[in-house]
Amino acid sequence: MALRNRNKRNRWLLLAFPALLAAGAALFYGPSHGQKVYAAQKDGGRAAAGDQSTTLGDQTDLAVTVYNSNIALVRDVRQLTLPPGMFRLKFMDIAATVNPATVHFRSLNEPDKLGVLEQNYEYDLLEPAKLLHKYVGKEVTLVRSYQENGTTKREEIKATLLADNNGPVWKIGNDIVTGMFAESYRFPEVPANLFDRPTLLMSLENAGGRKHQIEASYLASNLSWNSDYVLTVGRDDRAADLDGWVTLVNNSGTAFHNARLQLVAGDLHRVQEGRMRAEDRMYEVAAKAASAPQFAQENFSEYHLYTLGRRTSVEDKETKQISLLNSSGVPVEKLFVVDGQSFYYHNYQNPGSPLKDPVKVFYKFKNDEKSGLGVPMPAGNVRVYQKDSKGSVLFVGEDHIDHTPKDESLNIHIGSAFDVVAEHKQTDYKSISSHVWEMEFEVTLRNHKDIPITVEVNEPIGGDWQMLSSSHKYTKTAAWAAQFQVPVEKNGTTVLKYRIRARW
């Protein structure tokens, strides 16, 4: 018998040549190329006898409230049968990004009878590299296949893992071996401090009955939502259809099935904390929901709460879109806006030449009941589309809006006008007396469109100023600004002239 074991060990040692060193070192990163890891599942190997466990199979209700600041409040209700006295409970199937400091655990039917003595969040998850590392100093069974007389045979040998730093170091009999290749590794059990999923391990004391309806609530990160809007403008630029979508992203490490979903919109103040241990993951985009009831909206503290009228499921690493609002025939107005430069009269590169300013284009509408809206609109991106002459819908620009209450107006900036040109030029600068000057300006607007337009010109004016003359009516919109509404005929040109007196 001793001779046979020695021959078997020698066969293994002959395979430990340098060409297989890379394969052996790969154990540090986990098995590959057909390598396998086996661990016997023993109740005593994971936790002490008498420990209780709860999974999603015990869940009776689930509510998820997602804030637009990358956090969510999860309320998980489960029906459990618990022993009397002190015991440990493994609360499994929670979000991997749970903040343990926010966990609130209670019995709904006997809150004064069930108490939490201690809780631990176990996030050291079971994986091949960690399992191997946990067996340093312990015996592992190595398994390989070899050819003998044209027949494939499988052989096992016991080895003690001495170290696992940049690759395993084995002791086989009296020999120290590195760089050894094995197809699979067999472990007698899973160490108690490795878990197959994120788990809250709680020490509880039950002075009540055995049946408890338990609620565990906690905050988790990597759950977020935002709003996206689609504004489809008619050919005449007078009316549009507005569709709003909630985009919900779940990278929390767990799925939420058949959950009551609520969304909170608003600027939530939070204490800055260190990053959680959960890794960032790439988003995977899921298909849009074909149809869904609107969210019910209500005021909540200084925020707005949106409650989905049905239950929904959100898988881990999923992006889900749910209809938020839709309205047809919303009155819109197309605006052409020129914002003058504070020092546009200083043209150092081409003295005497005017400076050109972009003519920005906006669509303006009001969030009121008269327009078919009148609901608080959470912050998000608005993408604008319009049909061409053949009826095809084309993308014409996008903008971001802040949280917008009802009865407020929105200006959606889609870009700059191609066929409208604005040029600024200072035509006079005169000192009247100490600290008093007079200045005159021209703003030339050229419209190459085949329709007339009106351009809103906003001019910054410094100092204590007064308007001496202007070719168009103006409004003093601020202490440092004047606004002009300048009509320009189709394929025409209009020159805005004004003269001011300023004191500094």
Residue pairs with C-beta under 8 A, 6 or more apart in sequence:
6 173
8 155
8 157
9 157
9 172
9 173
9 175
11 146
11 155
12 142
12 144
12 155
12 157
12 172
12 177
12 180
13 172
13 175
13 177
15 144
15 180
15 181
16 24
16 177
16 178
16 179
16 180
16 181
17 179
18 179
20 179
20 180
20 181
21 167
21 178
21 179
23 33
23 181
24 167
24 168
24 178
24 179
24 180
24 181
25 166
25 167
25 179
26 32
26 35
27 35
27 128
27 129
27 132
27 164
27 167
27 168
27 185
28 129
28 132
28 164
28 166
28 167
28 168
29 129
30 127
30 128
30 129
31 37
31 128
31 184
31 185
34 183
35 182
35 183
35 184
35 185
36 143
36 183
36 184
36 185
37 128
37 131
37 132
37 184
37 185
37 187
38 184
38 185
38 186
38 187
39 131
39 186
39 187
39 188
39 189
39 190
40 187
40 188
40 189
40 190
41 189
41 190
42 188
42 189
42 190
43 49
44 189
45 188
45 189
45 190
45 191
45 192
46 190
46 192
47 88
47 90
47 192
48 88
50 83
50 87
50 88
51 87
51 88
51 89
51 90
52 80
52 82
52 83
52 87
52 88
52 89
52 90
53 89
53 90
53 92
54 78
54 80
54 89
54 90
54 91
54 92
54 214
55 92
55 93
56 93
56 257
58 78
58 79
58 80
59 76
59 77
59 78
59 93
60 77
60 78
60 79
60 213
61 75
61 76
61 77
61 260
62 74
62 75
62 76
62 77
62 256
62 257
62 258
62 259
62 260
63 74
63 75
63 259
63 260
63 261
63 262
64 72
64 73
64 74
64 75
64 223
64 256
64 259
64 260
64 261
64 262
64 314
65 72
65 73
65 75
65 261
65 262
65 263
65 264
66 72
66 223
66 224
66 225
66 248
66 261
66 262
66 263
66 264
67 73
67 263
67 264
67 268
68 224
68 225
68 226
68 263
68 264
68 265
68 266
68 268
68 378
68 379
69 224
69 267
69 268
69 270
70 221
70 222
70 223
70 224
71 219
71 220
71 221
71 223
71 224
71 270
72 95
72 219
72 220
72 223
72 224
72 252
73 217
73 218
73 219
74 94
74 95
74 98
74 217
74 218
74 219
74 220
74 256
75 215
75 216
75 217
76 94
76 215
76 216
76 217
77 108
77 213
77 214
77 215
78 213
78 214
78 216
79 211
79 212
79 213
79 214
80 89
80 211
80 212
80 213
80 214
81 210
81 211
81 212
82 89
82 114
82 204
82 206
82 210
82 212
83 206
83 210
84 206
84 207
84 210
85 205
85 206
86 117
86 203
86 204
86 205
87 203
87 204
87 206
88 201
88 202
88 203
88 204
89 201
89 202
89 204
90 199
90 200
90 201
90 202
91 105
91 199
91 200
91 201
91 202
91 216
92 197
92 198
92 199
92 200
93 197
93 254
94 198
94 199
94 200
94 216
94 218
94 220
94 254
95 198
95 218
95 220
95 223
95 252
95 253
95 254
96 123
96 198
96 252
96 253
96 254
96 278
97 220
97 221
97 222
97 223
97 251
97 252
97 253
97 276
97 278
98 121
98 198
98 200
98 218
98 219
98 220
99 218
99 219
99 220
99 221
99 273
99 276
100 119
100 121
100 200
100 218
102 218
102 219
103 119
103 200
103 216
103 217
103 218
104 215
104 216
104 217
104 218
105 116
105 119
105 200
105 202
105 214
105 215
105 216
106 114
106 214
106 215
107 113
107 114
107 208
107 212
107 213
107 214
108 212
108 213
108 214
108 215
109 211
109 212
109 213
110 208
110 209
110 212
113 206
113 207
113 208
113 209
114 204
114 205
114 206
114 207
114 208
114 212
114 214
115 204
115 205
115 207
116 202
116 203
116 204
117 203
117 204
117 205
118 202
118 203
119 200
119 201
119 202
119 203
120 200
120 201
120 202
121 198
121 199
121 200
121 201
122 193
122 195
122 198
122 199
122 200
122 201
123 195
123 198
123 277
124 130
124 193
124 194
124 195
125 194
125 195
125 196
125 197
125 198
126 190
126 194
126 195
126 196
130 194
131 187
131 190
131 191
131 194
132 140
132 161
132 164
132 168
132 185
133 164
134 191
134 193
134 194
135 161
135 187
135 191
136 161
136 162
136 163
136 164
137 160
137 161
137 162
138 160
138 161
139 158
139 159
139 160
139 161
140 158
140 159
140 160
140 161
140 185
140 186
140 187
141 156
141 157
141 158
141 159
141 185
141 186
141 187
142 156
142 157
142 158
142 159
142 170
142 180
142 182
142 185
142 186
143 154
143 155
143 156
143 182
143 183
143 184
143 185
143 186
144 154
144 155
144 181
144 182
144 183
145 152
145 153
145 154
145 155
145 183
146 152
146 153
146 155
147 153
156 186
157 172
158 172
159 170
159 171
159 172
159 177
160 170
160 171
160 172
161 168
161 169
161 170
162 169
162 170
162 171
162 176
163 169
167 178
167 179
168 178
168 180
169 176
169 177
169 178
170 176
170 177
170 178
170 180
171 177
190 196
198 253
198 254
200 216
206 212
220 252
221 252
221 276
221 278
222 250
222 251
222 252
222 253
222 278
222 280
222 281
223 248
223 249
223 250
223 251
223 252
224 248
224 249
225 246
225 247
225 248
225 249
225 263
226 246
226 247
226 378
226 379
226 380
226 381
227 244
227 245
227 246
227 247
227 265
227 324
227 377
227 378
227 379
227 380
227 381
228 244
228 245
228 247
228 321
228 380
228 381
228 383
229 242
229 243
229 244
229 245
229 377
229 380
229 381
229 382
229 383
229 401
230 242
230 243
230 244
230 245
230 382
230 383
230 385
231 240
231 241
231 242
231 332
231 363
231 382
231 383
231 384
231 385
231 412
232 240
232 241
232 242
232 243
232 384
232 385
232 386
232 387
232 393
233 239
233 240
233 332
233 363
233 384
233 385
233 386
233 396
234 240
234 386
234 387
235 386
235 387
235 389
237 332
237 333
237 334
237 363
238 331
238 332
238 333
239 329
239 330
239 331
239 332
240 330
240 332
240 363
240 365
241 326
241 327
241 328
241 329
241 330
242 325
242 326
242 327
242 330
242 365
242 373
243 323
243 325
243 326
244 323
244 324
244 325
244 326
244 377
244 380
245 288
245 321
245 322
245 323
245 324
246 263
246 295
246 306
246 321
246 322
246 323
246 324
247 319
247 320
247 321
248 261
248 263
248 314
248 319
248 320
248 321
248 322
249 283
249 318
249 319
250 256
250 314
250 315
250 316
250 317
250 318
250 319
250 320
251 280
251 281
251 283
251 316
251 317
252 278
252 316
253 278
253 316
254 316
255 313
255 314
255 315
255 316
255 318
256 313
256 314
257 313
258 311
258 312
258 313
259 311
259 312
259 313
259 314
260 307
260 308
260 311
261 307
261 308
261 311
261 312
261 314
262 305
262 306
262 307
262 308
263 295
263 305
263 306
263 308
263 378
264 300
264 303
264 304
264 305
264 306
265 303
265 304
265 305
265 306
265 376
265 378
265 379
265 403
266 302
266 303
266 304
266 403
267 403
268 303
281 317
282 317
283 317
283 319
284 317
284 318
284 319
285 319
286 315
286 318
286 319
286 320
286 321
288 321
289 320
289 321
289 322
289 323
291 323
292 308
292 310
292 322
292 323
293 308
293 309
293 310
293 323
294 309
294 323
294 324
294 325
295 306
295 307
295 308
295 309
295 322
295 324
296 306
296 307
296 309
297 304
297 305
297 306
297 307
297 375
297 376
298 304
298 305
298 307
299 305
304 376
304 378
304 403
306 324
306 378
308 322
312 320
312 322
314 320
324 378
325 373
325 375
325 377
327 371
327 372
327 373
328 372
329 372
330 365
330 371
330 372
330 373
331 365
331 366
331 371
332 363
332 364
332 365
333 363
333 364
333 365
334 361
334 362
334 363
334 364
335 361
335 362
335 363
335 364
335 411
335 456
336 359
336 360
336 361
336 417
336 420
336 453
336 454
336 455
336 456
337 359
337 360
337 361
337 362
337 455
337 456
337 458
338 357
338 358
338 359
338 360
338 422
338 443
338 445
338 455
338 456
338 457
338 458
339 357
339 360
339 458
340 357
340 424
340 443
340 457
340 458
340 459
340 460
341 355
341 357
341 424
341 460
342 460
342 462
344 355
344 357
344 424
344 426
345 424
345 425
345 426
345 429
345 439
345 441
347 353
347 354
347 355
353 425
354 423
354 424
354 425
354 442
354 444
355 423
355 424
355 425
356 421
356 422
356 423
356 424
357 422
357 423
357 424
358 416
358 417
358 422
359 416
359 417
359 420
359 421
359 422
359 455
360 413
360 415
360 416
360 417
361 397
361 413
361 414
361 415
361 416
361 417
362 411
362 412
362 413
362 414
363 384
363 411
363 412
363 414
364 409
364 410
364 411
364 412
365 371
365 409
365 410
365 412
366 373
366 407
366 408
366 409
366 410
367 373
367 374
367 375
367 377
367 404
367 405
367 406
367 407
367 408
367 409
367 410
368 374
368 406
368 407
369 406
373 406
374 406
374 407
375 406
376 403
376 404
376 405
376 406
377 401
377 403
377 404
377 410
378 403
379 400
379 401
379 402
379 403
379 404
380 400
380 401
381 398
381 399
381 400
381 401
382 398
382 399
382 400
382 401
382 410
382 412
383 395
383 397
383 398
384 395
384 396
384 397
384 398
384 399
384 412
384 414
385 393
385 394
385 395
385 396
386 393
386 394
386 396
387 393
387 394
388 394
396 414
396 415
397 412
397 413
397 414
397 415
398 414
399 412
399 413
399 414
401 410
401 412
404 410
419 447
419 448
419 449
420 445
420 446
420 447
420 448
420 449
420 453
420 455
420 488
421 444
421 445
421 446
421 448
422 443
422 444
422 445
422 455
422 457
423 443
423 444
424 441
424 442
424 443
425 441
425 442
425 443
425 444
426 439
426 440
426 441
426 442
427 440
427 441
427 442
427 497
428 438
428 439
428 440
428 499
429 437
429 438
429 439
430 437
430 438
430 439
431 437
432 438
432 501
435 503
435 504
436 501
436 502
436 503
437 501
437 502
437 503
437 504
438 468
438 499
438 500
438 501
438 502
439 499
439 500
439 502
440 497
440 498
440 499
440 500
441 459
441 497
441 498
441 499
442 495
442 496
442 497
443 457
443 459
443 484
443 486
443 495
443 496
443 497
444 493
444 494
444 495
444 496
445 455
445 457
445 486
445 488
445 493
445 494
445 495
445 496
446 488
446 492
446 493
447 453
447 488
447 489
447 490
447 491
447 492
447 493
447 494
448 491
449 490
449 491
450 490
450 491
451 490
452 487
452 488
452 489
452 490
452 492
453 487
453 488
454 485
454 486
454 487
454 488
455 485
455 486
455 487
455 488
456 483
456 484
456 485
456 486
457 483
457 484
457 485
457 486
457 496
458 477
458 481
458 482
458 483
459 481
459 482
459 483
459 484
459 498
460 480
460 481
461 480
461 481
461 482
461 500
461 502
462 480
462 502
462 504
463 502
463 503
463 504
464 502
464 503
464 504
465 500
465 501
465 502
465 503
466 500
466 501
467 474
467 482
467 498
467 499
467 500
468 499
468 500
468 501
469 497
469 498
469 499
470 484
470 496
470 497
470 498
470 499
471 495
471 496
471 497
471 498
472 484
472 485
472 486
472 496
472 498
473 484
473 485
474 482
474 483
474 484
474 498
475 482
475 483
475 484
476 482
477 483
482 498
484 496
484 498
486 494
486 496
487 494
488 494
